[in-house]
Amino acid sequence: MLTDIAPAFLLSMTISGLAYWRGSLSRSGVLGAVVVGTLTFGFGGWLWGGLLGIFFVSSSLLSHFKESDKRQAAEKFDKGHQRDIGQALANGGVGAVVALLSVLLPWPGWFPLFIGIMATVNADTWATELGTLSKSPPRLVTTGRVVEVGTSGGVSPLGTLVSLLGGLVIGLPAGLFSADLPILAASLMGGLGGLAGSLCDSLLGATVQQIYYCDHCQKDTERKIHKCGHQTRSLRGWSWLNNDLVNLISSLFGGLVALAVWRALQAG
């Protein structure tokens, strides 16, 4: 397996370099992407790496889609479309660890878990990038109250639909190219795991994620320094729980849902 690390590293370097050139990754983001890509490709194999690639390519393309129309919503987000090391590790770090564990402690459940993890980060990214373009206003997942576009915990019918599709885009190829999982089973794992993980992300965002408030603009935001340049103050949530950690926790939850689906199908 160690012989796979070198080509995995070179491939990850090439892809990350192109993403940096395209403006999708910051310098620190390149480092994070190389680490995640090397571990996932090197220990999980080409199918695992391919699923990571689907997420990375689709999320990078969608981040630039109708970018001007999403500018107002982006003011609320902690970070922009240029992903840094924190985002790279939050979105791919859990999957990379699972890939490593699949070699150290062989078990057939690692791959279903990985499907759910990658389905979640893909579903959540799709929901963020496309859901903000919804014509109907988002509603807070906890109370149903109408909130501004980009508000943490806000969901819309369009965002929910595309999160399901984002999960299926991971699950379907996982089943197509896997020797052990039927297409329908893998699609269910991806679709349900991705949707559940995305909703978990929204729930955490609406309740315990750290949110700040800009008194100058009179808007809530995930940023300590608002886009206007003014210092923000804590509004709600746990001080240590930022968006990157929310993404990481949600990806693990989506993976566990996919694993539960796999176990249920095995039992049936």
C-alpha positions in Angstrom: 0.0 0.0 0.0 2.9 2.3 0.6 3.8 2.1 -3.1 0.5 3.9 -3.8 1.4 6.9 -1.7 3.8 8.4 -4.2 1.4 8.5 -7.2 -1.4 9.6 -4.8 0.8 12.5 -3.6 1.8 13.5 -7.2 -1.9 13.4 -8.3 -3.0 15.4 -5.3 -0.3 18.0 -5.9 -1.3 18.4 -9.5 -5.0 18.8 -8.8 -4.4 21.1 -5.8 -2.0 23.2 -7.9 -4.7 23.6 -10.6 -7.3 24.5 -8.0 -4.9 27.1 -6.6 -4.3 28.6 -10.1 -8.1 28.7 -10.6 -8.6 30.5 -7.2 -10.5 27.7 -5.6 -7.8 27.1 -2.9 -5.6 29.3 -0.8 -2.0 28.4 -0.1 -2.9 26.8 3.1 -5.8 25.1 1.3 -3.3 23.5 -1.1 -1.5 21.9 1.9 -4.8 20.6 3.4 -6.0 19.3 0.0 -2.7 17.5 -0.6 -2.8 15.8 2.8 -6.4 14.7 2.4 -6.0 13.6 -1.2 -2.8 11.7 -0.6 -4.3 9.7 2.4 -7.6 9.1 0.6 -6.1 8.0 -2.7 -3.1 6.3 -1.2 -4.9 4.2 1.4 -8.5 4.0 0.1 -7.7 3.4 -3.6 -8.9 4.9 -6.8 -12.6 4.5 -6.1 -12.3 6.4 -2.8 -10.2 9.0 -4.4 -12.6 9.3 -7.2 -15.5 10.1 -4.9 -13.3 12.8 -3.2 -12.5 14.1 -6.7 -16.2 14.4 -7.5 -16.8 16.4 -4.4 -13.8 18.6 -5.0 -14.5 19.4 -8.7 -18.2 19.9 -8.3 -17.9 22.1 -5.3 -15.2 24.2 -7.0 -17.3 24.7 -10.1 -20.5 25.5 -8.1 -18.6 28.1 -6.0 -18.1 30.2 -9.1 -21.6 29.6 -10.5 -23.6 32.8 -10.5 -21.1 34.2 -8.0 -22.4 37.8 -8.3 -25.9 36.6 -7.4 -24.6 35.0 -4.2 -22.5 38.0 -3.0 -25.1 39.1 -0.4 -25.4 35.7 1.2 -21.6 35.3 1.1 -21.3 38.3 3.5 -22.7 36.1 6.3 -20.3 33.2 5.7 -17.1 32.8 7.7 -15.0 32.2 4.5 -15.3 32.8 0.8 -15.1 30.4 -2.1 -11.3 30.2 -1.8 -10.9 27.3 0.6 -8.2 27.3 3.2 -6.6 24.4 5.2 -9.4 24.5 7.8 -12.1 23.9 5.2 -10.0 21.3 3.4 -9.6 19.3 6.6 -13.2 19.8 7.7 -14.6 18.6 4.4 -12.1 15.8 3.7 -10.3 15.1 6.9 -12.7 12.5 8.4 -12.9 10.6 5.1 -9.1 10.6 5.0 -8.9 9.1 8.5 -11.5 6.5 7.5 -9.3 5.6 4.5 -6.3 5.1 6.7 -8.3 3.0 9.2 -9.6 0.8 6.4 -6.0 -0.4 5.9 -5.0 -0.6 9.6 -8.2 -2.3 10.7 -9.9 -4.0 7.7 -13.7 -4.0 7.9 -16.3 -3.9 5.2 -18.2 -1.0 6.9 -15.5 1.5 6.3 -16.6 2.2 2.7 -20.3 2.7 3.5 -19.1 5.1 6.2 -16.9 6.9 3.7 -19.8 7.2 1.2 -21.9 8.9 3.8 -19.1 11.3 4.8 -18.4 12.4 1.3 -22.1 12.5 0.4 -22.6 14.9 3.3 -19.9 17.4 2.4 -21.0 17.3 -1.2 -24.7 17.7 -0.3 -24.0 20.5 2.1 -21.9 22.3 -0.5 -24.5 21.9 -3.2 -27.2 23.2 -0.8 -25.1 26.2 0.1 -24.0 27.1 -3.4 -27.4 26.5 -5.1 -29.9 26.9 -2.3 -28.9 30.6 -1.9 -30.3 31.1 -5.4 -33.8 30.0 -4.3 -36.6 32.4 -5.2 -38.4 31.4 -2.0 -36.9 32.8 1.3 -35.2 30.2 3.6 -36.7 29.3 6.9 -34.9 28.4 10.1 -34.8 24.6 10.4 -35.8 24.8 14.1 -38.8 27.2 14.1 -39.7 27.7 10.4 -39.2 31.4 10.8 -38.3 33.2 7.6 -34.6 34.4 7.7 -32.2 36.2 5.3 -30.5 34.2 2.6 -27.2 32.8 4.0 -28.3 32.7 7.6 -26.9 29.7 9.5 -29.6 27.1 9.9 -31.8 28.4 7.1 -33.2 25.8 4.7 -35.3 26.1 1.5 -37.1 23.5 -0.7 -34.5 24.1 -3.4 -31.6 23.7 -1.0 -33.1 20.5 0.5 -33.6 19.0 -3.0 -30.1 19.8 -4.2 -28.6 18.4 -1.0 -30.3 15.1 -1.8 -29.0 15.2 -5.4 -25.5 16.1 -4.1 -25.6 12.9 -1.9 -26.8 10.8 -4.8 -24.0 12.1 -7.0 -21.6 10.4 -4.5 -23.7 7.3 -3.9 -24.4 6.4 -7.5 -20.8 6.2 -8.8 -19.9 4.4 -5.6 -22.3 1.6 -6.5 -21.4 1.7 -10.2 -17.7 1.0 -9.6 -17.8 -1.0 -6.4 -17.5 -4.8 -6.5 -19.3 -5.2 -3.2 -22.2 -2.7 -3.1 -25.2 -2.8 -5.4 -26.0 0.5 -7.1 -29.3 0.9 -5.4 -27.8 0.3 -1.9 -25.0 2.7 -2.5 -27.3 5.3 -3.9 -29.5 5.1 -0.8 -26.5 5.4 1.4 -25.3 8.5 -0.5 -28.8 10.1 -0.8 -30.0 9.5 2.8 -26.6 10.0 4.4 -26.0 13.2 2.5 -29.4 14.6 3.2 -29.2 13.7 6.9 -25.7 15.2 7.3 -26.8 18.4 5.5 -29.8 18.8 7.8 -27.5 18.1 10.8 -25.3 21.0 9.6 -28.4 23.2 9.4 -29.5 22.2 12.9 -26.1 22.9 14.4 -26.0 26.2 12.6 -29.4 27.2 14.0 -28.6 26.3 17.6 -25.0 26.0 18.8 -22.7 27.2 16.1 -20.9 30.5 17.1 -22.7 33.4 15.4 -21.6 37.1 15.6 -23.4 40.4 15.1 -22.2 43.5 13.3 -23.7 46.5 15.0 -22.6 48.8 12.2 -24.5 46.8 9.5 -27.0 45.4 11.9 -26.6 41.9 10.5 -25.6 38.5 11.9 -22.6 36.8 10.5 -20.1 33.9 11.0 -17.2 36.4 10.8 -15.3 37.9 13.7 -14.5 40.8 11.4 -17.5 41.7 9.1 -17.1 42.4 5.4 -17.5 46.1 6.2 -14.3 45.9 8.3 -15.9 46.4 11.7 -15.4 44.1 14.7 -18.4 42.0 15.5 -19.7 40.8 18.8 -20.8 37.3 19.9 -24.5 36.8 19.4 -25.2 33.2 20.2 -23.7 29.7 20.1 -20.6 28.0 21.6 -17.4 30.0 21.2 -15.4 27.0 20.0 -17.9 25.7 17.4 -17.1 27.5 14.1 -18.4 26.5 10.6 -15.4 24.2 9.9 -16.1 22.1 13.0 -19.8 22.1 12.2 -18.9 20.7 8.7 -16.7 18.0 10.3 -19.3 16.9 12.9 -22.0 16.8 10.2 -19.9 14.7 7.8 -19.4 12.1 10.6 -23.1 12.1 11.3 -24.0 11.6 7.6 -21.4 8.8 7.5 -23.1 7.1 10.5 -26.5 7.4 8.8 -25.1 5.7 5.7 -23.5 3.0 7.8 -26.9 2.4 9.5 -28.5 2.1 6.0 -25.9 -0.4 5.0 -26.4 -2.5 8.2 -30.2 -2.4 7.7 -29.8 -3.6 4.1 -27.4 -6.3 5.3 -29.9 -7.5 7.9 -32.7 -7.5 5.3 
